[in-house]
Amino acid sequence: MKPKIWNAIIFAVLALAVGSYWLVFEENKLAPELFNIPFIFWSGFLISVLVVALTFLASVFFPHDDPKKQ
């Protein structure tokens, strides 16, 4: 089960990276605003939080065992 979750997390991080640079972070894109914060700032913050959360999940579901623990 762990390799499937691991592969899904890897795919999600890669999709976020590619999607954010091709689709989200366009030059001079200020709308839509969220609480008077321009789009580029709040979307960048949201993507950063998602990548950190996925990194945490990846550390939990890492598929390989540590030989030192045996």
N, C-alpha and C positions, 0 to 999 in steps of 0.2 A: 504493500500500500504506500509506503514512503516514497519509492521512486516516482509513482504517479503524481503525488502531491508536489514533490520536488520539481518534476518537469513542468507542472502547471504554474508553479511560482516563477520558474525561469522564463517561461513563455509570457507571463503577465508583466514581469519587469522589462523584458525586451519590447513587448507591445507598448508599454507606457513610454519607454525611451523613444522609440521610433515615432509613435503617434504624437507625442508632445512636441517633438522638433519639426515634424512635417505638418501637423494640423493645428496645434494649439498655439505655439509661440510664433505667431505671425508679426511682422514688423508693424509698429504703430497701431496695434489692435487694443483699443481701450474699452470698448463696450463688449459685453454687458458689465456693468459695475455691480459690486456687492458691498453694501454699506459705504458707498463712495470710494471704494478701493478699485483701481483699474483692473481689468481682466487679467493682464499679464502678471500682476502681483499675486492675486488670490489663486489663480490657476497654478502658478508655479509653486506656491506654498502647498496647495492641495496635492499636487503630484509628488512633491518631496515627502509629505507625510505618508502617502501611499507606498512609496519606495522604501521608506524606513520600516513601515509595518510589514511589508513583504520580506524585507531582509531579516526581521525578527522571526517571522514564520519559517523562513528558510533555515535559520539556525536551529530551530526546534525540529524540523523535519529532515535534517541532513541525513542522507541515506547510508552513509558509511559508518562503521563502528570504529571506535578508538581502540587500537591494540593495547594501549597502556592500561585500560580498565579491566582487562582479562587476567 
